[in-house]
């Protein structure tokens, strides 16, 4: 694992979906058993490029997500490595029964890509705003669950997922995103990345909250607080070793996620701490709420997913530690 942190809080001119598409194009060139299935969203995720370059390896299953998952599992059962995409709400809620039984229970290499997770669904609104997608896939035995944050990470982890022998789920931002890592950065499934070192509190974030965590670290530093920042891109298998090290060395934890905290990254981290190292934990994320319509920046403010919210949670966790 090697990476270069940029962390300048700047928007990338590219679409994040192209990190996935670029990785798939490269892999399909040499792996004729690699398949992509889409649910009538090729224009949305730019996988029309795959269809044009590799028409024998790219399929449009139409707006029939449950059937698409059945097709994906059937193809995987013949020895193919299958990626399947839909919006996160459909990739999780709509096709979950088929994913659980046809792919998960059967231990088949089906890799589900869920785009526009959580508040990233923005103007698509409440019905298309999955705050529980990772929770569903985390409940499948031996599954892999990833929340990628930018182009470089999406590209690298797509290539790693192609080697996973069973069911996986990766949620990703589809279009605009803030650059965290330089191109060429590499990551390992199941291994978190320490982006900033610190001694007073640890912020564990993923996805769009990684950049907010880095902003929060800067704001805390201005107040004389030393915060460690960890990008926990893989929620399952979780890097418990890194979490425990941070808990023992800083004594307080804040998690930050674009997902329901009761069944996502925060709860997974809580399970580790409860079992092995009980320290104050504050969780930033969706608090038992449904989605709504609006621009992403507005929604992040409404759901308290901003750096200022992480700062407040960190200060609360430190105060609890000191008591």
HELIX and SHEET records of a PDB file:
HELIX    1   1 UNK A   17  UNK A   30  1                                  14    
HELIX    2   2 UNK A   42  UNK A   45  1                                   4    
HELIX    3   3 UNK A   48  UNK A   53  1                                   6    
HELIX    4   4 UNK A   65  UNK A   77  1                                  13    
HELIX    5   5 UNK A   88  UNK A   89  1                                   2    
HELIX    6   6 UNK A   90  UNK A   94  3                                   5    
HELIX    7   7 UNK A   96  UNK A   98  1                                   3    
HELIX    8   8 UNK A   99  UNK A  105  3                                   7    
HELIX    9   9 UNK A  118  UNK A  124  5                                   7    
HELIX   10  10 UNK A  126  UNK A  128  5                                   3    
HELIX   11  11 UNK A  133  UNK A  138  1                                   6    
HELIX   12  12 UNK A  151  UNK A  161  1                                  11    
HELIX   13  13 UNK A  209  UNK A  222  1                                  14    
HELIX   14  14 UNK A  240  UNK A  250  1                                  11    
HELIX   15  15 UNK A  261  UNK A  263  5                                   3    
HELIX   16  16 UNK A  265  UNK A  276  1                                  12    
HELIX   17  17 UNK A  296  UNK A  302  1                                   7    
HELIX   18  18 UNK A  307  UNK A  322  1                                  16    
SHEET    1   A 7 UNK A  58  UNK A  60  0                                        
SHEET    2   A 7 UNK A  34  UNK A  38  1                                        
SHEET    3   A 7 UNK A  81  UNK A  87  1                                        
SHEET    4   A 7 UNK A 110  UNK A 115  1                                        
SHEET    5   A 7 UNK A 168  UNK A 172  1                                        
SHEET    6   A 7 UNK A 144  UNK A 147  1                                        
SHEET    7   A 7 UNK A 234  UNK A 236 -1                                        
SHEET    1   B 5 UNK A 193  UNK A 196  0                                        
SHEET    2   B 5 UNK A 227  UNK A 231 -1                                        
SHEET    3   B 5 UNK A 201  UNK A 205  1                                        
SHEET    4   B 5 UNK A 252  UNK A 260  1                                        
SHEET    5   B 5 UNK A 280  UNK A 286  1                                        
END                                                                             
